[in-house]
Amino acid sequence: MYSFWYRGDYLSGLRRLSDANDPSVFIKQMSHAQNFANKIDFTDREQAISILRACNAFESPSGDLVLKMPIFSTFTT
């Protein structure tokens, strides 16, 4: 699901790391992915799928459609 949106950025980050020994792009991308995933409680599958749908995570990037960051953490403490 995440790869639809960030595949190009992920590959660019790996290329830059490999070619220029610069991890900054890769680290930024992985940090964003971790931040996105951390906001979803994956212990409740149906709720997680609902949140991912609301964030457009299952859609292919096109036109004005954007991947939305989940607004808040759904974890209960």
N, C-alpha and C positions, 0 to 999 in steps of 0.2 A: 504494500500500500504506500509506504513512504517513498519507494523508489520511483513511482510514477512522477512524483513532483521534484525529487532531488537527484535523480540519476545523473544528470549532466553536471550538476555542482559537485556531486560526490566523485565522479570520474575526473573532473578538473582538479579537484583537491588532491587526488592520488597522483595525477600527472605532475602537478607542481611539487609535491613532496618528492617524487621520484627524480624528476628532471632538475629541479633547482634546490633540492634539500630544504624546502620551505614548508613546514607543517601547518602554517597559520590558516590556510583555507580549509584544509582537512579538519583541523581542530574546531574551527568555527562551525563547520557543517555538522560534525558529530555532536557538538554541544547543543546545537539547535534541535537535532533529532532526539537527544536525551531529554531536553526540556519539553518537547512535544509529548513524548511517550510518558514522561513522569507525571503529566497532568491527567492521565487516564487510569482508572482502576480496572486492570485487566482480570481481576478475580471474578468479576461479574461480566460474563461474556456478552450477554444481550445489551447491557448498559454500555459496554465498551464499543460494541458495533454501532449503537445508536449515536454515541459521541463522535465516532469516526465518520459516520455518514454526515452528521451535522457540520463537520469540519471539511467536508469534500474529499476526504482521504481516499475514497474508492473511485473517484472520478479521474479521468485523464485530463491533464492541463490543457486548457483551450480558452481562447478569447478572454473574457473578463473573469472567468472562474479562477478563484485563488484557494489555496490551502489555508484554512483558518486555524489559528492556534487555539486549543481548548482554553476557555476563559478562566477556569479555576480547577484546582485539584478536586477530584471526586473521592479521594481517600477519606475514610472516617478513622478517627483516632480514638 
